[in-house]
């Protein structure tokens, strides 16, 4: 990633060849009309001609040639976004698509350890039965979040340091709602007084995130960073 950082330093775009994503990288395609999101895998590309991706596994996906997409993929700590369209659908010898080769790719650096302050309601479920006080899911407030973890506030301890749990959060990225399932490990636990109510603050580290989850989380963190800097207006609920 050092070479890429040097390559795009001082600019916010590059070419797909500059990024050189590896075969097998997951790409999320956001279809404008009809509105839907598809996950595919990169098979390869020929510069200035086309990008080959696997056909999506979702059932009932029928798109016509010419359908436009916004494509997103992660490359290290960079969220890469480009516009494309479906050029051709192939079914033999296996199902794959040709996408239009993008003129440029927008690069957005997502700093893994930069925590973004937020107020987000989440649900926390135990990794093992009986771990939480009630043994069931518990409500909490996420006070900050990054690609690596979050700070959660609750009225009861969620878990002890070293124990695992799963955080469920509903977030909006680019006007689209997503449900995030975030496996995590509690790294620290503190009790504080908030008025007349005792509150517990837990620092958690995300572990073993799926590629699609990591992609959505990166988009959410970056969008919140822009909102915090005043470069992007917060979308209405």
Number of C-alpha atoms within 10 A of each C-alpha: 11 6 10 15 12 9 13 15 10 8 10 13 18 17 18 21 13 14 18 12 18 12 13 13 16 21 22 22 23 19 17 12 10 9 8 12 16 16 18 20 19 20 18 18 20 11 13 13 11 20 21 20 23 20 20 18 11 10 6 7 10 5 13 11 13 13 15 20 22 15 21 22 23 24 18 13 16 21 20 24 21 20 19 20 21 18 17 15 15 12 9 7 6 9 13 20 23 22 24 21 21 19 14 16 21 17 21 18 15 20 15 16 11 16 18 19 17 15 12 15 16 18 16 25 21 22 17 12 10 10 17 20 13 12 13 13 17 19 18 22 18 23 17 19 26 22 24 18 23 22 22 27 25 18 15 17 19 28 23 15 14 13 16 22 23 19 23 18 16 13 17 16 17 10 11 11 11 15 12 19 16 22 22 24 22 22 16 15 18 11 15 11 9 9 7 6 9 12 17 19 22 24 20 26 21 20 14 9 17 11 15 16 15 19 22 22 23 24 22 20 24 22 21 21 18 13 14 15 10 10 11 12 12 14 10 5 6
